[in-house]
Amino acid sequence: MGGGVKNGHVLVNREMPGNTSDPLNNPDDLPPEAYKASPLSYRAPAEGQVDRVMLTSTPLEHLLVKVLMRHTRRPELGDKFSSRHGQKGVVGLIAQQEDMPFNEQGVCPDMIMNPHGFPSRMTVGKMIELIAGKAGVLDGERRYGSAFGGDSVEDCSQTLIRHGYSYGGKELMTSGITGEPLRSYIFFGPVYYQKLKHMVMDKMHARARGPRAVLTRQPTEGRSRDGGLRLGEMERDCLIGYGTAMLLQERLMISSDAFNADVCSQCGLLGSAHWCQACRSSEHMAVVRIPYACKLLFQELMAMGICPRIMLKP
């Protein structure tokens, strides 16, 4: 299809019964006006192409529609890549080729990896792949690259030496920014990398105001529901360490589920509409700003026969 599918376009134009509370023996018996539109829309920041559509049925002989989407994306900051040894990482910088380092033959690397990932992950196979791949490029022979045998590192090193390279796979690199040689030798060679499906475009999320859960009145959870960003226990500990009391109150109550509760200053129980049901009076009512989840906890405790009282100072 031409032009692609943009955000909000309908992929499957389906309908569902308007009354879902009554049990249905056969949905086909309903009249057309009893159905309401429930389309499956495409939700993504960038447009995509419909690769293929599958129409089939489930074991219960319900119609099943599957739409396979295809995206063409170029790498950006935060996209995830991995070698074949589980050495995964995200893009931290995208540089122009003229700013990349180059070796004596003028070859620039496609990717630069931090070598601190080797000692802790112990992915020795990646280093062997680099040396064996470099030797294979130089002499045109295949190298056997599984964990169950194959060419030894010594043989690959001898191939590198015969072609005028260092036996360890390291090379002298020149900085593309300053034009000066780098102070240390760089472990440099071909390694197979693959792009993983974890991309920033699918994960970036922010929210100012938005939907709230019905029961607790707190912001919903998750990117798909336009949810809030959780400030957890450990973040709370950091804010306590800095002594930021008002920031704590804002994050944990004002930005979340602040609620003005009516409290009787005489008996300490929750009231409603400036009326205390226990004292049968509205004389001693006060308004206290507490999280709605706190008020909900008190009411659930009262439903269990436990009587929590909020003791107010005069």
VMD Tcl script that draws the C-alpha trace (Angstrom):
set ca {
  {0.00 0.00 0.00}
  {1.23 3.49 -0.76}
  {2.07 6.08 1.88}
  {2.05 3.74 4.85}
  {-0.14 3.62 7.95}
  {0.00 6.58 10.31}
  {-0.89 6.90 13.99}
  {-4.64 6.58 14.50}
  {-5.40 4.76 11.24}
  {-7.77 1.82 11.58}
  {-6.22 -1.60 10.93}
  {-9.19 -3.86 11.72}
  {-12.68 -2.37 11.67}
  {-14.34 -4.64 14.23}
  {-17.56 -4.34 16.25}
  {-18.62 -5.68 19.63}
  {-22.01 -6.12 21.36}
  {-23.13 -2.96 23.15}
  {-24.41 -4.87 26.19}
  {-21.64 -7.07 27.58}
  {-23.25 -7.74 30.97}
  {-25.88 -10.23 29.76}
  {-24.67 -13.75 28.87}
  {-24.81 -14.42 25.13}
  {-25.51 -17.83 23.69}
  {-25.12 -16.78 20.07}
  {-23.86 -13.31 19.07}
  {-25.23 -13.84 15.55}
  {-28.79 -13.53 16.87}
  {-28.29 -9.86 17.83}
  {-29.64 -7.16 15.51}
  {-27.08 -4.86 13.82}
  {-28.02 -1.88 16.01}
  {-27.01 -3.84 19.14}
  {-23.34 -3.65 18.11}
  {-20.99 -0.72 18.68}
  {-17.76 0.11 16.85}
  {-14.55 -1.14 18.46}
  {-11.84 -0.63 15.82}
  {-8.26 -1.82 16.23}
  {-6.14 1.25 15.49}
  {-2.44 1.61 14.75}
  {-0.61 3.25 17.63}
  {3.00 4.21 17.00}
  {4.98 7.46 16.76}
  {6.19 6.77 13.21}
  {4.32 5.46 10.21}
  {4.75 1.85 9.11}
  {3.88 -0.44 6.25}
  {1.45 -3.36 6.41}
  {3.66 -6.31 5.49}
  {0.98 -8.99 5.38}
  {-2.52 -9.74 6.65}
  {-3.61 -13.20 7.80}
  {-7.27 -14.19 7.92}
  {-7.92 -17.47 9.72}
  {-10.06 -18.91 12.51}
  {-9.58 -20.06 16.09}
  {-10.39 -23.61 17.32}
  {-13.82 -22.21 18.33}
  {-14.27 -21.07 14.71}
  {-14.07 -17.35 15.49}
  {-12.56 -15.13 12.83}
  {-8.93 -14.27 13.58}
  {-7.17 -11.36 11.89}
  {-3.41 -10.81 12.23}
  {-1.65 -7.78 10.75}
  {2.14 -7.81 10.45}
  {3.64 -4.31 10.43}
  {7.02 -3.37 9.01}
  {9.17 -0.37 9.94}
  {12.35 0.94 8.38}
  {14.31 2.79 11.05}
  {17.82 4.14 11.27}
  {19.70 3.76 14.59}
  {19.34 6.60 17.07}
  {20.61 7.37 20.57}
  {19.40 4.73 23.01}
  {18.71 1.95 20.47}
  {19.97 -1.44 21.57}
  {22.49 -3.63 19.75}
  {24.19 -6.90 20.61}
  {26.95 -9.13 19.34}
  {26.39 -12.87 19.05}
  {27.83 -13.38 22.53}
  {25.21 -11.50 24.54}
  {27.36 -8.35 24.68}
  {24.42 -5.97 24.51}
  {24.45 -2.22 24.88}
  {22.77 0.96 23.75}
  {24.01 3.65 21.37}
  {25.50 6.49 23.38}
  {26.87 8.65 20.56}
  {26.44 8.86 16.82}
  {29.45 10.57 15.24}
  {30.26 11.72 11.73}
  {32.63 9.40 9.93}
  {35.32 12.09 9.70}
  {35.36 12.25 13.52}
  {35.88 8.49 13.93}
  {39.36 7.05 14.46}
  {41.01 5.22 11.55}
  {43.86 2.78 11.12}
  {46.86 2.87 8.76}
  {44.73 1.60 5.86}
  {42.16 4.36 6.49}
  {39.50 1.95 7.74}
  {37.01 3.43 10.24}
  {35.09 1.31 12.74}
  {31.30 1.11 12.45}
  {30.95 0.72 16.20}
  {33.14 1.40 19.23}
  {32.58 -0.70 22.34}
  {33.79 0.03 25.85}
  {36.32 -2.70 26.77}
  {35.19 -2.64 30.43}
  {32.43 -5.01 29.33}
  {34.89 -7.87 28.88}
  {36.23 -8.64 32.41}
  {32.85 -8.90 34.13}
  {30.87 -10.59 31.30}
  {33.76 -12.89 30.35}
  {32.65 -13.08 26.70}
  {35.92 -14.53 25.45}
  {34.19 -15.80 22.33}
  {33.78 -12.26 21.07}
  {37.54 -11.66 21.21}
  {38.15 -14.96 19.43}
  {35.54 -13.99 16.82}
  {37.37 -10.71 16.18}
  {40.76 -12.35 15.69}
  {39.37 -15.27 13.65}
  {37.23 -12.91 11.55}
  {40.21 -10.65 10.89}
  {42.34 -13.63 9.85}
  {39.53 -14.88 7.59}
  {39.26 -11.49 5.88}
  {43.02 -11.45 5.25}
  {43.50 -14.96 3.82}
  {39.98 -15.52 2.45}
  {39.42 -18.77 4.34}
  {36.47 -19.73 6.51}
  {37.00 -19.94 10.25}
  {35.04 -22.40 12.37}
  {33.39 -20.28 15.05}
  {31.46 -22.50 17.44}
  {32.21 -23.43 21.03}
  {33.03 -27.03 20.10}
  {36.34 -26.71 18.36}
  {37.70 -25.13 15.21}
  {40.72 -22.98 14.49}
  {42.90 -22.13 17.46}
  {43.73 -18.56 18.42}
  {47.41 -19.30 17.78}
  {46.73 -20.23 14.16}
  {44.69 -17.06 13.61}
  {47.45 -14.97 15.22}
  {50.03 -16.50 12.89}
  {47.83 -15.53 9.91}
  {47.68 -11.95 11.21}
  {51.49 -11.84 11.58}
  {51.98 -13.16 8.03}
  {49.90 -10.27 6.70}
  {51.76 -7.61 8.68}
  {49.32 -7.20 11.59}
  {49.80 -7.51 15.34}
  {49.34 -11.06 16.66}
  {46.79 -9.83 19.26}
  {44.48 -8.08 16.82}
  {45.43 -4.59 18.05}
  {46.24 -1.71 15.75}
  {47.55 1.83 15.91}
  {44.62 4.19 15.42}
  {44.63 7.89 14.54}
  {42.07 10.26 16.05}
  {39.71 11.70 13.48}
  {39.20 14.83 15.59}
  {42.78 15.87 16.43}
  {44.69 13.92 13.77}
  {47.07 12.60 16.44}
  {47.74 8.90 17.09}
  {45.73 7.46 19.99}
  {47.86 6.73 23.04}
  {46.93 3.05 23.26}
  {46.57 0.28 20.72}
  {42.96 -0.54 19.82}
  {41.56 -4.07 19.56}
  {40.17 -3.71 16.04}
  {38.45 -6.13 13.71}
  {35.21 -7.48 12.23}
  {32.50 -8.58 14.67}
  {28.93 -9.49 13.69}
  {26.37 -7.22 15.39}
  {22.59 -7.32 15.33}
  {19.92 -4.77 16.20}
  {17.56 -5.70 19.01}
  {13.89 -4.77 19.09}
  {14.29 -2.49 22.14}
  {14.21 0.96 20.55}
  {13.80 4.39 22.11}
  {10.97 5.27 19.72}
  {8.83 2.48 21.20}
  {9.73 3.22 24.83}
  {9.94 6.97 25.30}
  {7.18 8.19 27.59}
  {6.30 11.29 29.57}
  {3.15 12.60 31.20}
  {1.92 15.81 32.81}
  {-1.71 15.05 33.67}
  {-3.65 12.03 32.52}
  {-5.92 9.14 33.46}
  {-6.23 7.89 37.03}
  {-7.26 4.53 38.48}
  {-10.85 4.47 39.70}
  {-10.25 2.73 43.04}
  {-7.18 4.57 44.39}
  {-7.34 7.73 42.23}
  {-3.61 7.33 41.59}
  {-2.13 7.72 38.09}
  {-2.46 4.64 35.90}
  {0.50 2.37 35.26}
  {2.30 1.74 32.01}
  {3.12 3.55 28.79}
  {0.20 2.08 26.88}
  {-2.28 3.61 29.34}
  {-0.53 7.00 29.41}
  {0.60 6.26 32.96}
  {2.69 8.20 35.44}
  {6.33 7.66 36.38}
  {6.59 5.86 39.69}
  {8.67 7.31 42.52}
  {9.54 4.12 44.41}
  {10.90 3.30 47.83}
  {14.54 3.78 46.87}
  {13.90 7.15 45.23}
  {12.06 8.16 48.38}
  {15.14 7.16 50.41}
  {17.35 9.43 48.29}
  {14.99 12.39 48.78}
  {14.93 11.74 52.55}
  {18.74 11.72 52.50}
  {18.70 15.21 50.99}
  {16.03 16.41 53.42}
  {13.71 17.63 50.66}
  {10.45 17.42 52.61}
  {8.28 19.51 50.30}
  {9.52 17.67 47.20}
  {8.59 14.40 48.90}
  {5.12 15.71 49.69}
  {4.65 16.92 46.14}
  {5.74 13.66 44.52}
  {3.98 11.29 46.91}
  {0.73 13.22 47.40}
  {0.11 16.42 45.43}
  {1.18 14.99 42.05}
  {-0.44 11.65 42.84}
  {-3.71 11.44 44.77}
  {-4.16 14.43 47.09}
  {-7.60 14.43 48.76}
  {-9.37 16.77 51.15}
  {-10.85 14.50 53.83}
  {-13.38 15.58 56.47}
  {-12.14 14.49 59.92}
  {-13.88 14.93 63.26}
  {-11.41 16.51 65.68}
  {-13.38 15.10 68.64}
  {-13.59 11.37 67.82}
  {-10.93 11.23 65.08}
  {-13.10 9.36 62.57}
  {-13.64 10.18 58.90}
  {-16.80 12.08 58.05}
  {-18.43 13.25 54.87}
  {-19.93 16.56 53.77}
  {-18.77 18.23 57.02}
  {-20.77 15.76 59.10}
  {-19.50 13.20 61.65}
  {-21.74 10.15 61.70}
  {-20.30 8.92 65.01}
  {-20.82 12.19 66.94}
  {-23.99 13.09 65.00}
  {-22.62 16.60 64.74}
  {-20.85 18.97 62.40}
  {-19.33 21.20 65.11}
  {-15.85 19.65 65.33}
  {-15.20 18.90 61.64}
  {-11.83 19.78 60.08}
  {-10.50 19.35 56.54}
  {-7.23 17.38 56.32}
  {-5.27 16.96 53.08}
  {-4.16 13.32 52.85}
  {-3.54 10.87 50.01}
  {-6.73 9.28 48.73}
  {-5.12 5.84 49.20}
  {-4.70 6.70 52.91}
  {-8.39 7.54 53.21}
  {-9.22 4.31 51.35}
  {-7.09 2.29 53.78}
  {-8.91 3.78 56.76}
  {-12.29 2.92 55.24}
  {-11.21 -0.63 54.45}
  {-9.95 -1.06 58.01}
  {-13.27 0.23 59.32}
  {-15.07 -2.30 57.11}
  {-13.02 -5.03 58.85}
  {-14.04 -3.81 62.29}
  {-10.76 -1.97 63.01}
  {-11.20 1.65 64.10}
  {-8.38 3.99 63.00}
  {-8.58 7.47 64.49}
  {-6.83 10.61 63.21}
  {-5.88 12.63 66.28}
  {-5.70 16.32 65.36}
  {-3.91 18.96 67.37}
  {-5.93 22.04 68.30}
}
mol new
graphics top color blue
foreach p $ca { graphics top sphere $p radius 0.5 }
foreach p [lrange $ca 0 end-1] q [lrange $ca 1 end] { graphics top cylinder $p $q radius 0.2 }
display resetview
